[in-house]
């Protein structure tokens, strides 16, 4: 986790943070949230995976450090029982509060807040390179090999273990249908070229399974 905290502090400095000790504490607070016991997919492993994609393709964003900070904050508040986009809105406000306390300029903190909100629906404008990189990184799991995708889907089901099976199937089908309705799941050409078709294949396969006798195997 030391390496992760170092990545957080470097991104905060790159965004203009002036309080390094406070930044270290904020990073530790965020990691505590990402380690909450009710999480099965939205864990430190997901955070790391998103950051890795951002780092590999940082040159495609206008402000990569702001994208990194948004990655840290985008699921910082995650309650599977929350309605609608409550988690994203709460995470966005947390991001704004944390960054303002670190001395990050107001405009940069506002951009991080905006980016976190984008992860509610992953709808990104054509000129939004920061938003495209964050959302592409967040959705990268959709293009995973089928076995890895099935593990992701099973982990999501575990996070919603409190939801009865019929209600979960209906809700999950709505999420998958909304994703498939996006004109494109991935916006940045280097990612879209590799990931768009495998992701759509996985989504359609899971959607079909929701109409079958059982969910994907745990």
TORFILO-18728 format. One record per residue: x, y, z of N, C-alpha, C in turn. Coordinates in Angstrom, 2 decimals. Atoms other than C-alpha are relative to their C-alpha. Layout:
# TORFILO-18728
<<X, Y, Z>, <X, Y, Z>, <X, Y, Z>> ...
***
This chain:
# TORFILO-18728
<<0.82, -1.20, 0.00>, <0.00, 0.00, 0.00>, <0.86, 1.27, 0.00>> <<-0.87, -1.17, 0.01>, <3.00, 2.31, 0.36>, <0.10, 0.58, -1.40>> <<-0.09, -0.46, 1.37>, <3.29, 2.47, -3.42>, <-1.27, 0.74, -0.41>> <<1.26, -0.68, 0.32>, <-0.40, 3.36, -3.76>, <-0.05, 1.39, 0.62>> <<0.01, -1.31, -0.65>, <-0.07, 6.16, -1.23>, <0.97, 0.95, -0.69>> <<-0.93, -0.84, 0.74>, <2.96, 7.43, -3.11>, <-0.62, 0.52, -1.29>> <<0.67, -0.42, 1.23>, <0.89, 7.53, -6.29>, <-1.04, 1.08, 0.30>> <<0.98, -1.01, -0.40>, <-1.84, 9.47, -4.49>, <0.69, 1.34, 0.27>> <<-0.69, -1.25, -0.36>, <0.61, 12.02, -3.09>, <0.59, 0.66, -1.24>> <<-0.56, -0.58, 1.22>, <2.29, 12.48, -6.47>, <-1.09, 0.67, -0.83>> <<1.10, -0.59, 0.76>, <-1.06, 13.10, -8.16>, <-0.50, 1.28, 0.68>> <<0.45, -1.20, -0.72>, <-2.09, 15.55, -5.43>, <0.98, 1.16, -0.22>> <<-0.98, -1.05, 0.27>, <1.17, 17.47, -5.85>, <-0.12, 0.51, -1.43>> <<0.14, -0.41, 1.38>, <0.69, 17.47, -9.60>, <-1.22, 0.86, -0.24>> <<1.21, -0.81, 0.11>, <-2.76, 18.98, -9.10>, <0.12, 1.33, 0.74>> <<-0.21, -1.27, -0.69>, <-1.31, 21.77, -6.95>, <-0.15, -0.04, 1.49>> <<0.12, 0.08, -1.45>, <-1.66, 20.46, -3.40>, <1.23, 0.59, 0.66>> <<-1.09, -0.65, -0.72>, <0.44, 22.39, -0.93>, <0.25, -0.59, 1.36>> <<-0.11, 0.57, -1.35>, <-0.05, 20.30, 2.22>, <0.32, -1.49, -0.12>> <<-0.39, 1.38, 0.27>, <1.94, 17.08, 1.78>, <-0.40, -0.94, 1.14>> <<0.39, 0.85, -1.13>, <1.32, 15.73, 5.29>, <-1.50, -0.25, -0.01>> <<1.45, 0.16, 0.08>, <-2.39, 16.36, 4.92>, <-0.38, -0.91, -1.16>> <<0.27, 0.86, 1.14>, <-2.28, 14.66, 1.53>, <0.22, -1.46, 0.37>> <<-0.26, 1.37, -0.43>, <-0.76, 11.55, 3.09>, <-1.15, -0.51, 0.85>> <<1.13, 0.41, -0.85>, <-3.52, 11.45, 5.70>, <-1.25, -0.23, -0.84>> <<1.18, 0.15, 0.86>, <-6.18, 11.94, 3.03>, <0.08, -1.30, -0.79>> <<-0.17, 1.26, 0.72>, <-4.74, 9.05, 1.03>, <-0.29, -1.20, 0.87>> <<0.27, 1.10, -0.93>, <-4.85, 6.80, 4.06>, <-1.50, -0.12, 0.29>> <<1.45, 0.03, -0.22>, <-8.47, 7.79, 4.69>, <-0.72, -0.63, -1.19>> <<0.62, 0.58, 1.18>, <-9.37, 6.92, 1.12>, <0.23, -1.50, -0.06>> <<-0.28, 1.44, 0.02>, <-7.65, 3.54, 1.34>, <-0.86, -0.73, 1.03>> <<0.88, 0.62, -1.00>, <-9.62, 2.80, 4.51>, <-1.39, -0.22, -0.58>> <<1.31, 0.15, 0.63>, <-12.80, 3.40, 2.55>, <0.02, -1.13, -1.04>> <<-0.08, 1.02, 1.04>, <-11.65, 1.21, -0.34>, <0.13, -1.41, 0.59>> <<-0.15, 1.32, -0.64>, <-10.97, -1.62, 2.15>, <-1.23, -0.42, 0.80>> <<1.19, 0.32, -0.80>, <-14.49, -1.65, 3.66>, <-0.45, -1.44, -0.26>> <<0.26, 1.44, 0.13>, <-15.62, -5.24, 4.33>, <-1.16, -0.37, -0.91>> <<1.14, 0.36, 0.85>, <-18.85, -5.05, 2.32>, <0.35, 0.01, -1.48>> <<-0.39, -0.07, 1.41>, <-16.92, -4.49, -0.92>, <0.54, -1.35, -0.48>> <<-0.50, 1.22, 0.61>, <-16.28, -7.42, -3.22>, <0.66, 0.30, -1.35>> <<-0.65, -0.44, 1.24>, <-15.52, -5.74, -6.54>, <0.60, 1.39, 0.15>> <<-0.46, -1.39, -0.13>, <-15.17, -2.06, -5.62>, <1.02, 0.11, 1.13>> <<-1.04, 0.15, -1.01>, <-11.97, -2.73, -3.72>, <1.27, 0.72, -0.43>> <<-1.31, -0.56, 0.36>, <-8.35, -1.60, -3.70>, <0.48, -0.58, -1.33>> <<-0.41, 0.60, 1.28>, <-7.82, -4.03, -6.60>, <-0.61, 0.76, -1.18>> <<0.64, -0.79, 1.06>, <-10.33, -2.08, -8.70>, <0.66, 1.36, -0.11>> <<-0.69, -1.29, 0.02>, <-8.75, 1.22, -7.71>, <1.34, -0.12, -0.72>> <<-1.31, 0.18, 0.61>, <-5.33, -0.10, -8.70>, <-0.12, -0.23, -1.50>> <<0.19, 0.27, 1.42>, <-6.61, -1.40, -12.02>, <-0.34, 1.26, -0.77>> <<0.36, -1.26, 0.65>, <-8.16, 1.96, -12.87>, <1.23, 0.90, -0.12>> <<-1.20, -0.85, 0.02>, <-5.00, 3.83, -11.91>, <1.02, -0.50, -1.02>> <<-0.96, 0.54, 0.95>, <-2.90, 1.47, -14.01>, <-0.35, 0.37, -1.44>> <<0.42, -0.41, 1.34>, <-4.97, 2.20, -17.11>, <0.28, 1.48, -0.21>> <<-0.25, -1.44, 0.11>, <-4.77, 5.93, -16.44>, <1.49, 0.27, -0.21>> <<-1.44, -0.22, 0.13>, <-1.00, 5.76, -16.02>, <0.51, -0.40, -1.38>> <<-0.47, 0.47, 1.31>, <-0.51, 3.77, -19.22>, <-0.39, 0.94, -1.13>> <<0.52, -0.85, 1.08>, <-2.53, 6.27, -21.24>, <-0.11, 1.46, 0.42>> <<0.08, -1.35, -0.56>, <-1.89, 9.48, -19.32>, <0.16, 1.09, -1.07>> <<-0.24, -1.01, 1.04>, <-0.71, 11.30, -22.46>, <-1.26, 0.36, -0.77>> <<1.23, -0.26, 0.73>, <-4.25, 11.10, -23.85>, <-0.91, 0.99, 0.72>> <<0.84, -0.91, -0.78>, <-5.70, 13.32, -21.09>, <0.61, 1.39, 0.04>> <<-0.48, -1.38, -0.15>, <-5.45, 17.07, -20.69>, <0.68, 0.20, 1.34>> <<-0.56, -0.13, -1.35>, <-4.80, 16.84, -16.95>, <-0.02, -1.38, 0.67>> <<-0.01, 1.39, -0.48>, <-3.80, 13.27, -16.08>, <-0.03, -0.08, 1.52>> <<0.01, 0.06, -1.46>, <-3.19, 14.06, -12.40>, <-1.41, 0.20, 0.55>> <<1.38, -0.17, -0.45>, <-6.77, 15.24, -12.05>, <-0.80, -1.27, -0.26>> <<0.66, 1.28, 0.27>, <-7.94, 12.01, -13.66>, <0.40, -1.02, 1.06>> <<-0.45, 0.92, -1.05>, <-5.82, 10.07, -11.16>, <-0.73, 0.28, 1.32>> <<0.70, -0.34, -1.24>, <-7.37, 11.95, -8.24>, <-1.47, -0.41, -0.07>> <<1.39, 0.42, 0.16>, <-10.84, 11.30, -9.64>, <-0.12, -1.51, 0.11>> <<0.02, 1.46, -0.14>, <-9.99, 7.60, -9.90>, <0.01, -0.38, 1.47>> <<-0.07, 0.27, -1.44>, <-9.10, 7.59, -6.21>, <-1.35, 0.26, 0.68>> <<1.21, -0.43, -0.71>, <-12.36, 9.29, -5.28>, <-1.28, -0.59, -0.57>> <<1.26, 0.27, 0.70>, <-14.85, 7.83, -7.75>, <-0.88, -1.03, 0.69>> <<0.81, 0.94, -0.78>, <-16.00, 4.92, -5.55>, <0.38, 0.07, 1.47>> <<-0.43, -0.10, -1.40>, <-14.67, 6.24, -2.25>, <-1.17, -0.21, 0.94>> <<1.23, 0.30, -0.75>, <-18.22, 6.20, -0.94>, <-0.78, -1.00, -0.83>> <<0.66, 1.07, 0.74>, <-19.83, 2.95, -1.95>, <-0.90, -0.79, 0.94>> <<1.01, 0.70, -0.78>, <-23.04, 1.70, -0.37>, <-0.97, -0.65, -0.98>> <<0.88, 0.67, 0.96>, <-24.86, -0.94, -2.43>, <-1.49, 0.23, 0.28>> <<1.41, -0.26, -0.32>, <-28.09, 0.01, -0.65>, <-0.44, 1.41, -0.39>> <<0.34, -1.38, 0.37>, <-27.94, 3.62, -1.83>, <-0.76, 0.02, -1.32>> <<0.83, -0.09, 1.20>, <-30.38, 4.74, -4.49>, <0.66, 0.84, -1.08>> <<-0.41, -0.82, 1.12>, <-29.59, 6.03, -7.94>, <1.49, 0.30, -0.02>> <<-1.41, -0.42, 0.07>, <-26.40, 8.05, -8.24>, <0.48, 0.60, 1.31>> <<-0.36, -0.55, -1.31>, <-26.17, 8.77, -4.51>, <1.47, -0.20, 0.31>> <<-1.41, 0.26, -0.31>, <-22.76, 7.13, -4.21>, <0.92, 0.93, -0.78>> <<-0.84, -0.87, 0.81>, <-21.28, 9.12, -7.08>, <-0.08, 1.45, 0.48>> <<0.14, -1.38, -0.48>, <-22.70, 12.39, -5.78>, <0.73, 0.19, 1.33>> <<-0.69, -0.09, -1.29>, <-21.42, 11.70, -2.27>, <1.51, -0.07, -0.18>> <<-1.43, 0.10, 0.26>, <-18.01, 10.67, -3.61>, <0.54, 1.29, -0.61>> <<-0.42, -1.26, 0.61>, <-17.83, 13.85, -5.69>, <0.15, 1.10, 1.04>> <<-0.09, -1.01, -1.06>, <-18.53, 16.01, -2.65>, <1.19, -0.29, 0.92>> <<-1.17, 0.37, -0.80>, <-15.95, 14.08, -0.65>, <1.28, 0.43, -0.69>> <<-1.17, -0.40, 0.75>, <-13.41, 14.70, -3.40>, <0.23, 1.50, 0.11>> <<-0.14, -1.46, -0.07>, <-14.09, 18.43, -3.40>, <0.47, 0.44, 1.38>> <<-0.39, -0.36, -1.38>, <-13.80, 18.63, 0.39>, <1.45, -0.37, 0.28>> <<-1.37, 0.45, -0.25>, <-10.60, 16.59, 0.54>, <1.02, 0.89, -0.70>> <<-0.99, -0.73, 0.79>, <-8.84, 18.48, -2.22>, <0.10, 1.46, 0.42>> <<-0.07, -1.39, -0.47>, <-9.78, 21.92, -0.96>, <0.82, 0.08, 1.28>> <<-0.79, 0.03, -1.22>, <-8.24, 20.92, 2.37>, <1.47, -0.22, -0.22>> <<-1.41, 0.24, 0.32>, <-4.98, 20.04, 0.62>, <0.63, 1.18, -0.73>> <<-0.52, -1.15, 0.72>, <-4.62, 23.41, -1.05>, <-0.07, -0.11, -1.50>> <<0.17, 0.14, 1.45>, <-5.57, 22.15, -4.52>, <-0.83, 1.19, -0.50>> <<0.76, -1.15, 0.51>, <-6.74, 25.14, -6.59>, <-1.46, -0.35, -0.26>> <<1.44, 0.23, 0.09>, <-10.49, 25.55, -6.77>, <-0.40, -0.58, -1.35>> <<0.38, 0.49, 1.32>, <-10.68, 24.97, -10.53>, <0.38, -1.47, -0.17>> <<-0.43, 1.40, 0.10>, <-8.73, 21.70, -10.27>, <-0.90, -0.90, 0.83>> <<0.90, 0.79, -0.85>, <-10.87, 20.46, -7.38>, <-1.36, -0.14, -0.66>> <<1.29, 0.06, 0.69>, <-14.00, 21.32, -9.37>, <0.03, -0.98, -1.16>> <<-0.12, 0.96, 1.10>, <-12.71, 19.32, -12.33>, <-0.01, -1.42, 0.52>> <<0.03, 1.34, -0.58>, <-12.08, 16.28, -10.13>, <-1.43, -0.36, 0.40>> <<1.40, 0.23, -0.38>, <-15.61, 16.62, -8.74>, <-0.82, -0.34, -1.23>> <<0.75, 0.26, 1.23>, <-17.01, 16.77, -12.28>, <0.31, -1.39, -0.55>> <<-0.39, 1.30, 0.52>, <-15.05, 13.71, -13.32>, <-0.62, -1.14, 0.80>> <<0.62, 1.04, -0.84>, <-16.30, 11.67, -10.37>, <-1.47, -0.16, -0.36>> <<1.42, 0.07, 0.36>, <-19.89, 12.54, -11.30>, <-0.22, -0.72, -1.32>> <<0.14, 0.67, 1.29>, <-19.31, 11.25, -14.83>, <-0.12, -1.51, 0.14>> <<0.01, 1.46, -0.13>, <-18.87, 7.72, -13.50>, <-1.37, -0.55, 0.37>> <<1.37, 0.48, -0.26>, <-22.58, 7.57, -12.64>, <-0.61, -0.60, -1.26>> <<0.60, 0.48, 1.24>, <-23.55, 7.13, -16.29>, <0.97, -0.26, -1.11>> <<-1.07, 0.20, 0.98>, <-20.25, 7.11, -18.20>, <-0.34, 0.60, -1.37>> <<0.29, -0.73, 1.23>, <-21.64, 9.55, -20.78>, <0.98, 1.16, -0.09>> <<-1.11, -0.95, 0.11>, <-18.71, 11.65, -22.00>, <-0.10, 0.78, -1.30>> <<0.01, -0.82, 1.19>, <-18.61, 14.55, -24.43>, <1.18, -0.27, -0.91>> <<-1.05, 0.34, 0.97>, <-16.50, 14.27, -27.58>, <1.33, 0.69, 0.24>> <<-1.26, -0.72, -0.22>, <-13.90, 16.84, -26.47>, <0.53, -0.16, 1.42>> <<-0.33, 0.15, -1.42>, <-13.61, 15.61, -22.89>, <1.05, -1.10, 0.18>> <<-1.05, 1.03, -0.09>, <-10.25, 13.82, -22.82>, <0.18, -0.50, 1.43>> <<-0.11, 0.45, -1.39>, <-10.12, 13.76, -19.02>, <-1.11, -1.00, 0.33>> <<1.12, 0.88, -0.27>, <-13.57, 12.23, -18.76>, <0.09, -1.30, -0.76>> <<-0.13, 1.21, 0.80>, <-12.87, 9.78, -21.55>, <0.98, -0.97, 0.64>> <<-1.00, 0.89, -0.60>, <-9.76, 8.43, -19.85>, <-0.53, -0.61, 1.29>> <<0.52, 0.55, -1.25>, <-11.44, 8.07, -16.46>, <-1.06, -1.06, -0.26>> <<1.09, 0.95, 0.24>, <-14.55, 6.37, -17.82>, <0.49, -1.24, -0.72>> <<-0.56, 1.19, 0.66>, <-12.58, 4.10, -20.15>, <0.72, -0.89, 1.00>> <<-0.71, 0.78, -1.01>, <-10.39, 3.05, -17.23>, <-0.97, -0.69, 0.95>> <<0.98, 0.56, -0.93>, <-13.40, 2.49, -14.97>, <-0.72, -1.20, -0.61>> <<0.75, 1.07, 0.67>, <-15.11, 0.27, -17.56>, <0.90, -1.08, -0.60>> <<-0.93, 0.95, 0.62>, <-11.98, -1.66, -18.58>, <-0.35, -1.44, 0.31>> <<0.32, 1.37, -0.38>, <-13.17, -4.75, -16.70>, <-1.02, -0.62, -0.95>> <<1.02, 0.54, 0.90>, <-16.02, -5.10, -19.19>, <0.63, -0.74, -1.18>> <<-0.68, 0.63, 1.13>, <-13.49, -6.09, -21.85>, <0.94, -1.13, 0.43>> <<-0.86, 1.07, -0.50>, <-11.77, -8.70, -19.67>, <-0.33, -1.33, -0.69>> <<0.34, 1.35, 0.50>, <-11.50, -12.32, -20.85>, <-1.23, -0.54, 0.72>> <<1.28, 0.45, -0.58>, <-14.78, -14.16, -20.20>, <0.08, -0.50, 1.44>> <<-0.08, 0.52, -1.37>, <-13.60, -15.95, -17.04>, <0.20, 1.13, 1.00>> <<-0.21, -1.14, -0.89>, <-12.35, -12.71, -15.49>, <-1.25, 0.85, 0.09>> <<1.25, -0.75, -0.04>, <-15.54, -10.95, -16.49>, <-1.02, -0.70, 0.89>> <<0.95, 0.73, -0.83>, <-17.58, -13.70, -14.84>, <0.32, 0.18, 1.49>> <<-0.37, -0.25, -1.40>, <-15.61, -13.20, -11.61>, <-0.46, 1.40, 0.43>> <<0.50, -1.36, -0.27>, <-16.41, -9.48, -11.80>, <-1.51, -0.02, 0.23>> <<1.45, 0.05, -0.14>, <-20.12, -10.20, -12.32>, <-0.41, -0.68, 1.30>> <<0.31, 0.70, -1.26>, <-20.13, -12.66, -9.40>, <0.29, 0.89, 1.20>> <<-0.33, -0.90, -1.10>, <-18.44, -10.08, -7.17>, <-1.05, 1.09, 0.15>> <<1.09, -0.98, -0.07>, <-21.10, -7.52, -8.05>, <-1.22, -0.63, 0.68>> <<1.15, 0.67, -0.64>, <-23.78, -10.05, -7.09>, <0.22, -0.12, 1.50>> <<-0.30, 0.11, -1.43>, <-22.03, -10.56, -3.74>, <-0.19, 1.34, 0.70>> <<0.21, -1.31, -0.61>, <-22.09, -6.82, -3.10>, <-1.48, 0.30, 0.18>> <<1.45, -0.20, -0.09>, <-25.84, -6.93, -3.66>, <-0.70, -1.24, 0.57>> <<0.56, 1.22, -0.57>, <-26.42, -10.08, -1.61>, <-1.31, 0.26, 0.74>> <<1.22, -0.33, -0.73>, <-29.16, -8.25, 0.30>, <-1.22, 0.11, -0.93>> <<1.10, -0.17, 0.96>, <-31.25, -7.96, -2.90>, <-0.49, -1.37, -0.45>> <<0.52, 1.29, 0.47>, <-33.56, -10.90, -3.73>, <0.33, -0.22, -1.48>> <<-0.44, 0.33, 1.35>, <-32.66, -12.71, -6.94>, <-0.84, 0.65, -1.10>> <<0.76, -0.62, 1.10>, <-35.60, -11.51, -9.09>, <0.26, 1.50, -0.12>> <<-0.24, -1.44, 0.04>, <-35.02, -7.88, -8.12>, <1.41, 0.30, -0.49>> <<-1.37, -0.23, 0.47>, <-31.29, -8.18, -8.67>, <0.08, -0.19, -1.50>> <<-0.06, 0.25, 1.45>, <-31.75, -9.68, -12.12>, <-0.58, 1.18, -0.77>> <<0.63, -1.12, 0.70>, <-34.10, -6.88, -13.12>, <0.88, 1.25, 0.06>> <<-0.84, -1.18, -0.13>, <-31.83, -4.16, -11.75>, <1.28, -0.11, -0.79>> <<-1.25, 0.20, 0.73>, <-28.67, -5.63, -13.21>, <-0.24, 0.05, -1.50>> <<0.32, -0.06, 1.42>, <-30.34, -6.09, -16.57>, <-0.16, 1.44, -0.46>> <<0.14, -1.41, 0.35>, <-31.22, -2.40, -16.51>, <1.35, 0.68, -0.15>> <<-1.35, -0.57, 0.08>, <-27.58, -1.49, -15.87>, <0.67, -0.43, -1.30>> <<-0.65, 0.52, 1.21>, <-26.33, -3.72, -18.68>, <-0.62, 0.59, -1.26>> <<0.69, -0.57, 1.16>, <-28.97, -2.43, -21.09>, <0.40, 1.44, -0.22>> <<-0.43, -1.39, 0.12>, <-27.99, 1.15, -20.34>, <1.41, 0.10, -0.55>> <<-1.36, -0.01, 0.52>, <-24.35, 0.37, -20.99>, <0.01, -0.34, -1.50>> <<0.04, 0.39, 1.41>, <-25.15, -1.37, -24.27>, <-0.62, 1.10, -0.86>> <<0.64, -1.08, 0.75>, <-27.22, 1.66, -25.29>, <0.93, 1.17, -0.25>> <<-0.96, -1.07, 0.25>, <-24.20, 3.95, -25.08>, <0.51, -0.11, -1.44>> <<-0.52, 0.07, 1.37>, <-23.02, 4.89, -28.59>, <1.36, -0.70, -0.06>> <<-1.28, 0.68, -0.11>, <-19.59, 3.70, -27.52>, <0.34, -0.15, 1.46>> <<-0.40, 0.24, -1.37>, <-18.36, 2.14, -24.31>, <1.34, 0.65, 0.29>> <<-1.35, -0.54, -0.14>, <-14.79, 3.35, -24.86>, <0.21, 1.09, -1.05>> <<-0.09, -1.17, 0.87>, <-13.89, 6.72, -26.34>, <1.37, 0.21, -0.60>> <<-1.36, -0.24, 0.47>, <-10.13, 6.81, -26.68>, <0.39, -1.08, -1.00>> <<-0.24, 0.99, 1.05>, <-9.11, 5.11, -29.94>, <0.91, -1.16, 0.39>> <<-0.85, 1.16, -0.32>, <-6.24, 3.01, -28.53>, <-0.72, -1.04, 0.87>> <<0.74, 0.91, -0.86>, <-8.66, 1.52, -26.01>, <-1.23, -0.55, -0.72>> <<1.20, 0.43, 0.70>, <-11.80, 1.41, -28.11>, <0.31, -1.07, -1.04>> <<-0.34, 0.97, 1.04>, <-10.04, -0.48, -30.88>, <0.16, -1.42, 0.56>> <<-0.24, 1.31, -0.59>, <-9.14, -3.30, -28.50>, <-1.17, -0.49, 0.85>> <<0.93, 0.39, -1.06>, <-11.96, -3.27, -25.96>, <-1.48, 0.03, -0.37>> <<1.43, -0.21, 0.24>, <-15.24, -2.25, -27.57>, <-0.74, -1.31, -0.27>> <<0.73, 1.21, 0.36>, <-16.24, -5.56, -29.13>, <0.03, -1.04, 1.12>> <<0.02, 0.96, -1.11>, <-15.08, -7.86, -26.27>, <-0.93, 0.44, 1.13>> <<0.87, -0.48, -1.07>, <-16.93, -5.64, -23.78>, <-1.46, -0.22, -0.35>> <<1.40, 0.20, 0.40>, <-20.16, -5.73, -25.76>, <-0.37, -1.48, -0.01>> <<0.26, 1.45, -0.04>, <-19.86, -9.49, -26.12>, <-0.24, -0.46, 1.43>> <<0.17, 0.37, -1.40>, <-19.46, -9.87, -22.35>, <-1.33, 0.50, 0.55>> <<1.25, -0.56, -0.50>, <-22.38, -7.56, -21.60>, <-1.20, -0.76, -0.53>> <<1.13, 0.75, 0.58>, <-24.69, -9.38, -23.99>, <-0.09, -1.40, 0.59>> <<-0.01, 1.34, -0.59>, <-23.62, -12.73, -22.56>, <-0.58, 0.02, 1.41>> <<0.57, -0.07, -1.35>, <-24.36, -11.65, -19.00>, <-1.48, 0.31, -0.05>> <<1.41, -0.34, 0.11>, <-27.65, -10.09, -20.05>, <-0.83, -1.22, -0.35>> <<0.70, 1.23, 0.35>, <-28.68, -13.37, -21.66>, <-0.10, -0.92, 1.21>> <<0.01, 0.89, -1.16>, <-27.73, -15.22, -18.47>, <-1.04, 0.42, 1.03>> <<0.99, -0.49, -0.96>, <-30.07, -13.03, -16.46>, <-1.40, -0.51, -0.32>> <<1.28, 0.57, 0.41>, <-32.96, -14.52, -18.43>, <-0.03, -1.52, 0.08>> <<-0.10, 1.45, -0.11>, <-31.72, -18.06, -17.81>, <-0.34, -0.49, 1.39>> <<0.38, 0.59, -1.30>, <-32.17, -20.40, -14.84>, <0.87, 0.43, 1.16>> <<-0.87, -0.37, -1.12>, <-29.25, -19.05, -12.83>, <0.95, 1.09, -0.45>> <<-1.00, -1.01, 0.29>, <-26.73, -16.24, -12.58>, <1.32, -0.67, -0.39>> <<-1.33, 0.53, 0.28>, <-23.15, -16.64, -13.72>, <0.55, -0.68, 1.23>> <<-0.53, 0.76, -1.13>, <-21.32, -19.12, -11.56>, <0.87, 0.87, 0.87>> <<-0.85, -0.73, -0.93>, <-19.68, -17.74, -8.45>, <1.43, -0.46, -0.14>> 
***
